[in-house]
Amino acid sequence: MKNLALAVTISLLLCNALCAKGNTLYVSNHGSDTSVGSKGSPFLTIGAALKRVNKGDVIELAPGTYREVIELRNKYGITIRAAESGTVKIDPTKRLPKKWELGENGIWSLSYEEDIWQLFCDTDLVYLARWPDATFEDGKIWRMMESCRSTDGGYNKYKEEWEGLTRLGLIYDDQFHVPARPGFTEGDSRYVFDPDITFTNQPPSLASTGIDFSGALAVLNVAHWLTYTQPIVSHAAGSDHFTYSTELIGHKNSELKHFKKRYASYHILGLPALDKSNEWWYDPTENKVYYKPELGANPNELNLYARSVDFAVELTGCSSINFENIDFFAGGFWLNYCTESGFDTCRFDYPSTHKFVLGAFEWFANHNPRSNPNKMSSYIGGKGNYFINSVIHRSNAPIAFDSDGVLIENSLFSDIEWQVNSNGGSGSVMFGKNAIFRRNTVLRGGNCEGIRAIGSGSVIELNRVTDSGNLQHDGSAINVGTTKHAGTRVAYNWSHDTNGQGIRFDYHGELVFRADGKVYGDGVCMNNVSWNTMTNQIKGDRHLVLNNTVMNSSSYPVPEEEKVTLAVQGFRAMHDIMGNMHSLTRNNIATIKNRSWNLDAPGRIKSDGYEPPLATVIPGESDSNMLTPGASWIHLRDPKNYDFRPKENSPLIDSGAYVKKEDLPSAVSNYKEQNIVGYAPDMGAYEYGAPRYWIPGRKTTTASSPVPKDGGNEVPLNADLMFLEAYNSMHHRILLGESPDSLVEIAQIKNLETNIVTPKELKPETTYYWRVDAHVPAAKQSIQTGDLWKFSTGSE
């Protein structure tokens, strides 16, 4: 993996050197395509520059918005960059004509011949008409119980019969109900057990709307981790049920056993739901756009832009095509069998979305087949590509980097798929064989998987994944697929506050084996921290499960009473395989079992008479683990405020065991040596006395991710101040005070050897404010003033 990263870095340096030898072509909104492309006589369009560009050339874009698409085939050695970061936007949307006519209920209409599938007022998203209403602004769009309705009943796979009124092709409306047992309720999206939850903040019933939704679209999260969108065939105003088309339901993943009897949800899209300002719909049969502006607004006086293309960048068979410091709006990327190409310090807002409004309901596919109108931003094939220090924001489709050895580093993926249109084999962000997915932040998603390795040999490290899996059942923040375990390392990640599990090495199907008859596996899961998630799952075999901290399972209201936080699946608990019989589980802080159910009784006897042992029997080799329920709250410094280091004199210190080469459970274990302070490893993800506190996630232009967390309370009086450094900065100044106006410098750190500062003295029951300023020599302003954070100390 180190060699792959080095190869990508070297290729970037070589490309930069190559480009330095070429010419620079200039483009400006004030230029002309008949110009020569010099700085004094620039082109008007990027397209004109691309017609004249040669290998090794740079195309430099002056500040402005460029409404065009970049499409290249079989090109080599070109860099397209902004003259100045944050000043260039490529936006392929089209302004709609100002010929709107006012109809009933404040809804305007416009005749428009070209198919469109996304609408913006200036750069603000106009929402597809939906019921129940939900937006980013009100926060409901990610909260299943606030943005959807549930169903009356579903399929009971154990009894092999339907329960309640709902059937295949028929939805009976219902609210979400209080669970039978205490604990986290999927769809609540608070990720912890809350005894005060009332289940009253839910949308009104379908019948109460008084609307006939016939002909509208139902987005149906009714089949486990599968979400379908299908036309509503019949419904009547005031009715509590509707029928829907089952045309797309029937493939191998849609057996009845996948249809849920709990956690099912749905919402409706379509013209009948257009009842709120800032909503729209398009009828392709009438070629008519419908739009409801704010009360009193006239769309003929607004700037409305429509999306009619999928990609702002489309490359096929290219090599060393580099994009730098460019913002893209309402246009995604499609790199088709390219090499050593990608994006550095770029931003994509609304890169992809479905075409439900045009009647296209197929699931997204990474390879974007021509037969499927729904396109997603994706790399497919090729090798050595990259996506560095970039942002993808509000993509209503998953993102795929399915090329060999791709490097995805220091990037942000936020608000991915608010109308899920993908199956359980996908994820909000996916990457292929030998990928390096490092130091990224994945924040808010609807897909049941946050990030998913879809190729073997990946390195997934120093990432922070949170608020994922909000609109589908099952899944995990970090998921490694069945045949992708081998050579994959998941290390130094935080996965927390998610609707599903924190980390999962997955397995699919019954009695599925490799060609040699062995169980799939050979992965490494080490030094990760998970909290406020469902039970983590390690399936397969020959895994190294090392130095993880798994705490606060959302299934248990009281941490000290938790029964399992980490399931190392074995003894035919699932998939009818003898999983993890050759795995090594060592130095973890977790309540570990061999399954996550039937914990107080012997396992269910199999049809061939096999009787699994008690859940407490951990398969394979297991030693030096802290198994006490709630141990993190007893032995760690301040886990509530993200300090996961052992307390002084903790029994965790130096109580772990080394992992020697001969201990590795697989010849292909992608093992990174333990970082040890003292005479032996500690238990858990952090070493006591380490000079540096590792904090995962994307580095930004300012220092971030404070520990204690911003707004933290009951912080110990011996707390250290820790933070994630600013991007490309080695020099930071730390200021602290008891009010925002009285901050005093308490330390400077001029290297990356430490990010820990110990205040001289903290007073009990006091609120403190602090800030970290960064010196970034390459920035326009070399001193980057940090955000203001605060925390409150506890009593003595």
ABEGO torsion letter per residue (X at the ends): XAAAAAAAAAAAAAAAAAAAABBBBBBBAABBAABAGBAABBBABAAAAAAABBBGBBBBBBBEBBBBBBBBBGBBGBBBBBABBGABBBBABBBBBBABBBBBGGBBBBBBABBBABBBBEABBBBBBBOBBBBAAAGAAABAAAABBBBBEEBBAAAGBBBEABBBGBBBBBBBBBBABBEBBBGAGAGBBBAABAGABBBBBAAAAGBBABGBBBBBBABEABBBBBBBABBBBGBABBBBBAAABGBAAABAAABBABGBBBBBBEAAABABBGBBBBBAAAGBBBBBBBBGBBAAABBBBBBABABABBBBGBBGBBBBGBBBBGBBBBBBGBBGBEBBGBBBBGABBBAAAAGBABBBBAAGBAABABBBBBBBEEBGBBBBGBBBBGBABBBBBBBBGBBBBGBBBBGBGABBABBAABBABBBBBGBBBBGBBBBEBABABABBBABBGBBBBGBBBBGBGAABBEEBABBBBAAAABGBBBBGBBBBGBABBABBBBBBEBGBBBAAGBBBEGBBBBGBBBBGBBBBBBBEBGBBBBGBBBBGBAABABAAABABABBBBBGGABGGBBBGAABBBBGBBBBBBABABGAABBBBBBAAGBBBBBAABBBEBBBGBBABBGAAAAABABAAAGBABBBBGBAABGABBBBBAAABABAABBBBBBBBBEABBBBEABBBGBABBBBBEBBBABBBGBOBBBGBBGBBAABBBBBBBBBGBABBBBBBBABAAABBBABBBABAABABBBBABBBBGBBBBBBBBBBBAABABABBBBBBBBBBBBBX
